[in-house]
Amino acid sequence: MISLVLLFGSVLATHTVSGNFPQDLFGPADTRMAGQNCGVGPCIWGHADSAVLPIQFRPPPGYRVRILSLRGDLIAWIKTLPGDPPTPAESSAGVLGGFQTTSSLAEENSKECDSCADGCPLYIQDAVTEKQPKTRAAFNYQEVGLMLDADNVLNVKVADWLNTTGKPVHIEMTYTIQFRYEAVGGD
């Protein structure tokens, strides 16, 4: 009985919330990795852009947020309005969505492993092309277990890259987040 009282005192009820983050992205010419060759040509080309939506959680004093699960989808389509010229043949754009802690936005590399990002429990990619101008990539991660930084912010990030369509890409990240509040020092 004592352990149940302690557990109840350090962990509050589970909550579920949902939201949507829409953006039109195109951006400037991408100059990352300028001059580098990836075997048969440049590593980076086209245009790139990104946007971040900080989701601010409000736990009671002395508590932090633990993300338990993330589900939803990333949808994208080439933005073509009536009267716009056709999308160029063989053009494409990569699209991505992810979730990150505030500290992971500033870090380039993981402290734990190579080619990894700490505090980034989900990163999903897809692409749109002139032949397939719309896409949907679903995600359903049920065992995330990520404790947010002390600011209790989970950042939603969307981006397009290698965009040779000459047009913006409309991207929407729709999400359902299950989380709970845990007493500081209870993780």
C-alpha positions as CSV (number, residue, x, y, z in Angstrom):
1,M,0.0,0.0,0.0
2,I,2.9,2.4,0.7
3,S,4.3,2.0,-2.8
4,L,0.9,2.9,-4.3
5,V,0.8,6.1,-2.3
6,L,4.3,7.0,-3.4
7,L,3.6,6.3,-7.0
8,F,0.3,8.3,-6.9
9,G,2.2,11.2,-5.3
10,S,4.9,11.4,-8.0
11,V,2.9,10.6,-11.2
12,L,-0.3,12.3,-12.2
13,A,-3.0,11.1,-14.6
14,T,-2.3,10.4,-18.3
15,H,-3.5,13.1,-20.7
16,T,-4.1,12.9,-24.4
17,V,-4.2,16.0,-26.7
18,S,-4.3,16.5,-30.5
19,G,-3.2,19.3,-32.8
20,N,-2.1,20.3,-36.3
21,F,0.8,22.3,-37.7
22,P,0.3,23.6,-41.3
23,Q,3.0,25.4,-43.3
24,D,3.8,26.4,-46.8
25,L,7.6,25.9,-47.3
26,F,9.9,26.7,-50.2
27,G,13.0,28.6,-48.9
28,P,16.2,29.9,-50.5
29,A,18.6,27.8,-52.6
30,D,20.1,25.2,-50.2
31,T,23.9,25.8,-49.8
32,R,24.6,23.2,-47.2
33,M,27.5,20.9,-48.2
34,A,28.4,23.2,-51.1
35,G,31.1,21.8,-53.3
36,Q,30.8,18.3,-51.8
37,N,30.1,15.3,-54.1
38,C,28.1,12.3,-53.1
39,G,29.4,9.9,-55.8
40,V,27.5,11.0,-58.9
41,G,27.0,14.7,-58.2
42,P,26.3,17.3,-55.5
43,C,25.0,16.1,-52.2
44,I,22.5,19.0,-51.8
45,W,20.6,20.9,-54.5
46,G,17.3,22.8,-54.9
47,H,15.6,24.8,-52.2
48,A,15.1,24.1,-48.5
49,D,13.0,25.5,-45.7
50,S,11.8,24.5,-42.2
51,A,9.4,25.7,-39.5
52,V,9.1,24.9,-35.8
53,L,6.0,25.0,-33.6
54,P,6.8,24.9,-29.8
55,I,4.1,23.1,-27.8
56,Q,4.2,24.5,-24.3
57,F,2.9,22.1,-21.6
58,R,1.8,23.5,-18.2
59,P,2.5,20.9,-15.5
60,P,1.8,21.8,-11.9
61,P,4.8,23.2,-9.9
62,G,7.4,20.6,-9.2
63,Y,6.4,18.4,-12.2
64,R,7.7,17.8,-15.7
65,V,6.2,16.3,-18.8
66,R,6.9,12.7,-20.0
67,I,5.8,12.0,-23.5
68,L,4.3,8.5,-23.6
69,S,3.2,8.1,-27.2
70,L,3.0,10.0,-30.5
71,R,0.6,9.2,-33.4
72,G,-0.7,11.0,-36.4
73,D,0.5,11.8,-39.9
74,L,2.6,14.0,-42.1
75,I,0.8,15.1,-45.2
76,A,2.3,17.2,-48.0
77,W,1.4,18.4,-51.5
78,I,3.0,20.7,-54.1
79,K,1.2,24.0,-53.8
80,T,-0.4,24.7,-57.2
81,L,-3.1,27.3,-57.5
82,P,-5.4,27.9,-60.4
83,G,-3.4,29.6,-63.2
84,D,0.0,28.4,-61.9
85,P,2.3,26.8,-64.5
86,P,2.5,23.0,-64.4
87,T,5.1,21.5,-62.1
88,P,8.3,20.8,-64.1
89,A,8.8,17.2,-65.2
90,E,11.0,15.0,-63.0
91,S,11.0,17.6,-60.2
92,S,10.5,16.6,-56.6
93,A,10.9,17.7,-53.0
94,G,11.6,15.8,-49.8
95,V,9.4,16.5,-46.8
96,L,9.9,15.7,-43.1
97,G,8.3,16.1,-39.7
98,G,9.6,15.4,-36.3
99,F,9.4,16.1,-32.6
100,Q,12.3,17.5,-30.5
101,T,13.1,18.8,-27.1
102,T,14.3,22.4,-26.9
103,S,17.9,21.3,-26.1
104,S,18.0,19.0,-29.1
105,L,17.2,21.8,-31.5
106,A,20.5,23.5,-30.6
107,E,22.6,20.3,-30.7
108,E,24.2,19.0,-33.9
109,N,25.0,15.5,-32.8
110,S,24.0,13.0,-30.1
111,K,26.1,12.4,-27.0
112,E,25.0,8.7,-27.1
113,C,25.7,7.6,-30.7
114,D,26.9,8.7,-34.2
115,S,24.4,9.9,-36.8
116,C,21.7,10.3,-34.1
117,A,19.8,13.2,-32.4
118,D,19.2,13.2,-28.7
119,G,15.7,14.3,-27.5
120,C,14.2,13.5,-30.9
121,P,11.8,10.6,-30.5
122,L,10.3,10.8,-34.0
123,Y,11.6,11.8,-37.4
124,I,9.6,10.9,-40.5
125,Q,10.3,11.6,-44.2
126,D,8.5,11.3,-47.5
127,A,8.6,13.0,-50.9
128,V,6.4,14.6,-53.4
129,T,7.0,14.6,-57.2
130,E,5.5,16.0,-60.3
131,K,4.0,12.6,-60.9
132,Q,2.9,12.1,-57.2
133,P,2.2,15.6,-56.0
134,K,0.5,14.5,-52.7
135,T,1.7,12.1,-50.0
136,R,0.7,10.9,-46.5
137,A,3.1,9.3,-44.0
138,A,1.5,7.9,-40.8
139,F,3.2,7.3,-37.5
140,N,2.3,5.5,-34.4
141,Y,4.9,5.3,-31.7
142,Q,3.5,3.8,-28.5
143,E,6.5,3.6,-26.2
144,V,8.2,7.0,-26.4
145,G,9.1,7.6,-22.7
146,L,10.7,11.0,-23.4
147,M,11.1,13.4,-20.4
148,L,11.0,16.9,-21.7
149,D,13.5,19.5,-20.7
150,A,12.8,21.8,-17.7
151,D,11.0,24.2,-20.1
152,N,8.3,21.5,-20.8
153,V,8.3,22.3,-24.5
154,L,7.9,19.7,-27.3
155,N,8.8,21.2,-30.6
156,V,7.1,20.1,-33.8
157,K,9.4,20.6,-36.8
158,V,8.4,20.4,-40.5
159,A,10.7,20.9,-43.5
160,D,11.1,20.5,-47.2
161,W,14.5,20.0,-48.9
162,L,15.9,19.2,-52.4
163,N,12.9,21.1,-53.7
164,T,13.3,21.4,-57.5
165,T,9.5,21.9,-58.1
166,G,9.8,25.7,-58.3
167,K,6.8,25.9,-56.0
168,P,6.2,25.8,-52.2
169,V,5.1,22.5,-50.6
170,H,2.2,22.6,-48.2
171,I,3.1,20.4,-45.2
172,E,0.8,19.5,-42.3
173,M,1.9,17.5,-39.2
174,T,-1.2,16.2,-37.4
175,Y,-0.5,14.6,-34.0
176,T,-2.0,13.0,-31.0
177,I,0.2,13.2,-27.9
178,Q,-0.2,11.1,-24.8
179,F,1.7,12.4,-21.8
180,R,1.8,12.5,-18.0
181,Y,3.2,14.8,-15.4
182,E,5.9,13.4,-13.2
183,A,7.5,14.9,-10.1
184,V,10.9,16.3,-10.7
185,G,13.5,13.7,-9.7
186,G,10.9,10.9,-10.4
187,D,12.4,9.7,-13.7
